Amino acid sequence: MDLADRLERELWRCARGGIPEEWQGSQRLAACSSAEELVARVRRIGVESDVLVDDLLAVSDLPEVATLVLAVAAAPLARARCGRDRDRCDLLLTEFALAVSEARVDRPMSVRHRLSLLLDRSWDRVRRARPHGFAPVDPDELDRTGVVADPFAGVLDRDVLDSVRARLERDADAGIALVRAWNSALELYDREGRSEAERDRWKYVRRLLRRLDVDDSAA
């Protein structure tokens, strides 16, 4: 089961089949009888979809659920874009969630086909992303390398990420906190020159995922 399936299950769990009461102030969102109907309407790219995307970006209560609605609606497009590359699809949906967060701050969006636009922005980032792995070492730098205490302190290795992926795939009750941590880890894992806020966020995500990994192994 991939990340798209996990996000869909999390949406059904959070929404419990209906539209959150906190969104009843939006006439268009409240007109949907269920979260499933809302997702279906957002997926039908057109004028109504654009209006619903705007309303979902504008909600002040439960914005994380609104992001889930948009991500689930975009999942078929993401899968079609990535083909059989499940890792790339996971990364695309992660970037999509970030694009939604940015659009929520930068509103309004004046173009048509808003859902497709958000996915296109995310796809551009995925295509520009450098491959995962260790950066090459300049031999000239080796002579200047000093001894440091605990050189692996703060490292969240790929084994931990893989074990968390395995847990997401087999645990039907994996909560949104775990999904958020996984998405943040994918976002920050290979980022160079992190800001102070990103470093603090990375430390928190690393601790959370390592604790989840240990707890799951002991279960």
C-alpha positions as CSV (number, residue, x, y, z in Angstrom):
1,M,0.0,0.0,0.0
2,D,1.5,3.3,-1.0
3,L,1.4,6.8,0.6
4,A,-1.6,7.8,-1.5
5,D,-3.6,4.9,0.0
6,R,-2.5,5.9,3.5
7,L,-3.5,9.5,3.0
8,E,-6.9,8.4,1.7
9,R,-7.5,6.1,4.8
10,E,-6.4,8.9,7.1
11,L,-8.9,11.3,5.4
12,W,-11.8,8.9,5.9
13,R,-10.7,8.4,9.5
14,C,-10.5,12.1,10.2
15,A,-13.7,13.1,8.3
16,R,-15.6,10.0,9.5
17,G,-17.5,10.0,6.3
18,G,-18.8,13.5,6.5
19,I,-17.7,17.1,6.1
20,P,-16.2,18.6,9.3
21,E,-18.6,20.7,11.3
22,E,-16.0,23.5,11.4
23,W,-16.5,23.9,7.6
24,Q,-20.3,24.4,7.7
25,G,-19.7,28.2,7.3
26,S,-18.6,27.5,3.7
27,Q,-21.8,27.0,1.7
28,R,-20.0,25.1,-1.1
29,L,-18.1,22.8,1.2
30,A,-21.2,22.1,3.3
31,A,-23.2,21.3,0.2
32,C,-21.2,18.1,-0.2
33,S,-22.8,15.2,1.6
34,S,-19.6,13.4,2.4
35,A,-15.8,13.7,2.2
36,E,-15.9,11.2,-0.7
37,E,-18.2,13.5,-2.7
38,L,-16.0,16.5,-2.0
39,V,-12.9,14.6,-3.2
40,A,-14.8,13.5,-6.4
41,R,-15.9,17.1,-7.1
42,V,-12.4,18.5,-6.6
43,R,-11.1,15.8,-9.0
44,R,-13.4,16.9,-11.8
45,I,-11.1,19.7,-13.1
46,G,-13.2,22.7,-14.0
47,V,-14.9,25.8,-12.6
48,E,-16.5,23.9,-9.6
49,S,-13.2,22.2,-8.8
50,D,-11.4,25.6,-8.8
51,V,-13.9,27.1,-6.4
52,L,-13.7,24.2,-4.0
53,V,-9.9,24.3,-4.1
54,D,-10.1,28.0,-3.2
55,D,-12.5,27.2,-0.3
56,L,-10.2,24.4,1.0
57,L,-7.2,26.7,0.9
58,A,-9.2,29.3,2.8
59,V,-10.4,27.2,5.7
60,S,-9.0,28.3,9.1
61,D,-10.2,25.3,11.0
62,L,-8.7,21.8,10.4
63,P,-6.4,23.0,7.5
64,E,-4.6,19.6,7.7
65,V,-7.8,17.8,6.8
66,A,-8.3,20.2,3.8
67,T,-4.7,19.3,2.7
68,L,-5.7,15.7,2.9
69,V,-8.7,16.3,0.7
70,L,-6.6,18.0,-1.9
71,A,-3.9,15.4,-1.8
72,V,-6.4,12.5,-2.1
73,A,-8.1,14.3,-5.0
74,A,-4.7,14.8,-6.7
75,A,-3.5,11.2,-6.1
76,P,-4.8,9.7,-9.4
77,L,-3.0,12.5,-11.3
78,A,0.1,11.9,-9.3
79,R,0.0,8.2,-10.1
80,A,-0.5,8.8,-13.8
81,R,2.4,11.2,-13.8
82,C,4.8,8.8,-12.0
83,G,3.7,5.5,-13.6
84,R,5.0,2.6,-11.7
85,D,7.6,4.6,-9.7
86,R,6.0,4.4,-6.3
87,D,8.9,6.3,-4.6
88,R,8.5,9.2,-7.0
89,C,4.8,9.2,-6.5
90,D,5.3,9.4,-2.7
91,L,7.7,12.3,-3.2
92,L,5.4,14.0,-5.5
93,L,2.5,13.9,-3.0
94,T,4.9,15.2,-0.3
95,E,5.8,18.1,-2.5
96,F,2.1,18.6,-3.3
97,A,1.3,19.0,0.4
98,L,4.1,21.7,0.6
99,A,2.7,23.4,-2.4
100,V,-0.7,23.5,-0.8
101,S,0.7,25.0,2.3
102,E,2.4,27.7,0.3
103,A,-0.7,28.4,-1.7
104,R,-2.6,28.8,1.5
105,V,-0.3,31.6,2.4
106,D,0.1,33.1,-1.0
107,R,-3.6,33.1,-2.0
108,P,-5.5,34.0,-4.2
109,M,-4.7,31.8,-7.3
110,S,-5.9,33.5,-10.4
111,V,-5.4,30.7,-12.9
112,R,-7.8,28.0,-14.0
113,H,-7.4,24.3,-13.2
114,R,-6.0,25.0,-9.7
115,L,-5.5,21.3,-8.7
116,S,-3.5,20.7,-11.9
117,L,-1.4,23.8,-11.2
118,L,-0.5,22.7,-7.7
119,L,0.5,19.3,-9.0
120,D,2.6,20.9,-11.8
121,R,4.4,23.0,-9.2
122,S,5.1,19.9,-7.2
123,W,6.3,17.9,-10.3
124,D,8.8,20.7,-11.2
125,R,10.4,20.3,-7.7
126,V,10.5,16.5,-8.0
127,R,12.2,16.7,-11.4
128,R,14.8,19.2,-10.1
129,A,15.5,17.2,-6.9
130,R,18.9,15.6,-6.9
131,P,19.2,11.9,-6.4
132,H,19.3,10.6,-2.9
133,G,22.6,9.3,-1.5
134,F,25.9,10.5,-0.3
135,A,27.5,13.6,-1.8
136,P,30.8,13.1,-3.6
137,V,33.9,13.9,-1.6
138,D,36.6,16.2,-2.9
139,P,40.0,14.5,-2.3
140,D,41.6,17.8,-1.5
141,E,39.3,18.1,1.5
142,L,40.5,14.9,3.1
143,D,43.7,16.5,4.4
144,R,41.7,19.1,6.1
145,T,39.3,16.8,7.8
146,G,39.6,16.8,11.5
147,V,38.4,14.4,14.2
148,V,35.0,15.2,15.6
149,A,33.1,13.6,18.4
150,D,30.3,11.3,17.4
151,P,30.3,12.0,13.6
152,F,27.0,10.3,13.1
153,A,25.2,12.3,15.8
154,G,22.0,13.7,14.3
155,V,21.9,11.2,11.4
156,L,18.6,9.7,10.3
157,D,19.8,6.9,8.1
158,R,17.9,5.4,5.2
159,D,17.3,2.2,7.2
160,V,15.1,4.1,9.6
161,L,13.2,5.7,6.7
162,D,12.7,2.3,5.1
163,S,11.5,0.8,8.3
164,V,9.0,3.6,8.8
165,R,7.8,3.1,5.2
166,A,7.3,-0.6,6.0
167,R,5.2,0.3,9.0
168,L,3.1,2.7,7.0
169,E,2.5,-0.1,4.5
170,R,1.4,-2.7,7.0
171,D,-0.2,-0.7,9.7
172,A,-3.8,0.3,8.8
173,D,-4.0,2.4,12.0
174,A,-1.0,4.6,11.3
175,G,-2.0,8.1,12.3
176,I,-1.6,11.4,10.6
177,A,1.4,12.3,12.9
178,L,3.3,9.4,11.5
179,V,2.4,10.4,7.9
180,R,3.4,14.0,8.6
181,A,6.8,12.8,10.1
182,W,7.4,10.6,7.1
183,N,6.6,13.5,4.7
184,S,8.9,15.9,6.7
185,A,11.7,13.4,6.6
186,L,11.5,13.0,2.9
187,E,11.5,16.8,2.5
188,L,14.4,17.5,4.7
189,Y,16.6,14.3,4.3
190,D,18.8,15.6,1.5
191,R,18.3,19.3,2.0
192,E,21.6,21.3,2.3
193,G,21.9,24.6,4.1
194,R,18.8,24.1,6.3
195,S,17.6,27.2,8.1
196,E,17.5,27.3,11.9
197,A,13.7,26.5,11.8
198,E,14.3,23.6,9.5
199,R,17.1,22.2,11.7
200,D,14.8,22.3,14.7
201,R,12.1,20.6,12.7
202,W,14.6,18.0,11.5
203,K,15.7,17.2,15.0
204,Y,12.1,16.7,16.1
205,V,11.2,14.5,13.1
206,R,14.4,12.5,13.6
207,R,13.5,11.9,17.3
208,L,9.9,11.0,16.4
209,L,10.8,8.5,13.7
210,R,13.5,6.9,15.7
211,R,11.2,6.4,18.6
212,L,8.5,5.0,16.3
213,D,11.0,2.7,14.8
214,V,12.2,1.4,18.1
215,D,8.7,1.1,19.5
216,D,7.5,-0.8,16.4
217,S,10.5,-3.2,16.6
218,A,9.7,-4.0,20.2
219,A,6.1,-4.6,19.5
